[in-house]
Amino acid sequence: MSSDTFKVWITRYALTEGIYEKEAKVCKNVSEDMIEVIGSNGMYFHGEGKDWHRAKESAIKRAEEMRLKKITSVEKQLQKLKDMKFE
């Protein structure tokens, strides 16, 4: 890993594909909050603390928040279906 690259954990697709551990660099010409994944031919992520993280613990915490939010959403959808009446 060179001095301008660092390890990141990608959570954007955590609920469908899991958490990715990748090497990345900051895209300073665009934003200090945007990274480019090394060797990916154009994978970019914006949103440190949301879509990508510098610490594995932070990524796990975010993925857990995403999971709980999705469970709540699915439970609401299920209740709506259960409450439906066709006459």
N, C-alpha and C positions, 0 to 999 in steps of 0.2 A: 504494500500500500504506500503510495507516494505521499509527500507532506500535504498536498492539497486535496487528497481524497480521505474519506473516513467511512466507517461502518455505519449503516442506517438500517432501521427496521421499517418496512413498508406495511401499513395497515389498511390502505385504501380498499383492498379486496379481502380483508381478513375473514369475513363471513362466508365467502365462497371459495377462496383458495388458500386461506391461512395467512400467516405473517411471513413476509419475505425478509431474509437477512441479505443485504447487498452492500457493495462498495459504491460510494457516490462522491460527487463533488458539487459544491455550490455554484449555481449559475449567476455569478455576480453581475454579469451584463444585463440580466433580466430582473432578478430580485434576490435578496439575501435569504428569502424564504423558499426559494425554488432549488431543487437538486436535479442533477442528471445522473442516472444509474450508469456506472462504468460498464462498458462492454454490452450495452443493451440496444444499440442502434436507435437511440431516441426515446428512451423511457424517461419522462420528466414527471416530477411530483411537486406540487405546491402545497404548503400548509404544514409547517413543522408543528408537531403535537397533534395533528389531525390525520393527515395522510402518511406522514413519515416521522420518525423519531430517532434521536441520537442515542437513546438508552433502551435496552430490551425491556426493562421494567415498565417504562412509559408506554411502549407499544402494547404490552400485555394488558395494562390498565385500560388503554383506549379500546382494544379489541373486546374486552369484557364489557365496557360501557356500550359498545355497539351491539353486542350480543343481547344484553338486557333490554336495550331499546327495541330491538327487533322482536324479542319475545313479547314485550308489551303490545307492540303493534299487531302481531299475529293473534294474540289473545283477544284483542278488540275486534279483529276481523272475524274470528271464530264466534264471538258472542253475537255479532251482528247477523251472521248466518243462522245461528240458533234462534234468534229472535224473529227471523223472517216468517211471515205467514202468507200463504197463497190462498186466495179465496175465489 
